[in-house]
Each structure stands twice: as C-alpha cells, then as structure tokens.
C-alpha cells in the first residue's frame, strides 16, 4: 500500500485524528529499528533527545 493510500485510509476511518504524528518508513527511507525513523517521529512531535550526563 502506498503512503497516500494509507494516510487516506487512516483519515477515512477517523483514526488519524487520534494520532499526534504519523511516520511512515517509506517517507523516511529507513525502517525500524534505525534511529532515523524515531528521529522523524520526534521532529513531528517537536521533541528533543535528551543527552545523557557525562
């Protein structure tokens, strides 16, 4: 399923409104567990990674 169809399906089912972010691996060009997919989600959520002390 291509991303546009997936987004349209989520919208048609009323599910997309319940999500703060939707990140598709095909849009990022990486799949889990690659960090880029999580970074993309963090950007959509405007979150910033905490750096460990030390």
N, C-alpha and C positions, 0 to 999 in steps of 0.2 A: 504494500500500500504506500503510495507516495505521500509525503508530508502534508500537502494541501488537502488531500482527501481525509487524512487522519484528523487534521485540525477541524475540518468541516464536520466530520462525524462527531467529534467531541462537542462542538458547538450545537449541533442538531439535537444531541442527547441532553443538552443542558449541563454537561459535566465541566466544560471548560471554564464556566463562571465560578466554579468551586475551587479552581486551582490558582495559586498565586503566580505560577510560572509553568510553561511547557517547553521542555528542551528535548529536541529530537536528535539522536546521534547523527542522522544523515545531514542535519543542518550544521552540526559542529565538525563533522568529518572525523570523529573519533567515537569509539564505543566504550562503555563501562568495561573495566574499571579505570580507564585512562583519566587522569586528573582534569583534562580539558573539558570533559562533559560536566563535571562538577563545578568547574570554574565558570562555565557558561551559565549554569543554573544560579550560581552565586551572583553573577552580574545582573541577571534578570531580576533577582530578588534584592539587588543593591546591598548585598552582604560583603563583608571584607574578611579575609582569612586572618585569624589571629596567629601571630608569630610566637613560637614557643620561647620562653625565657631562656637566656643563656647565651 
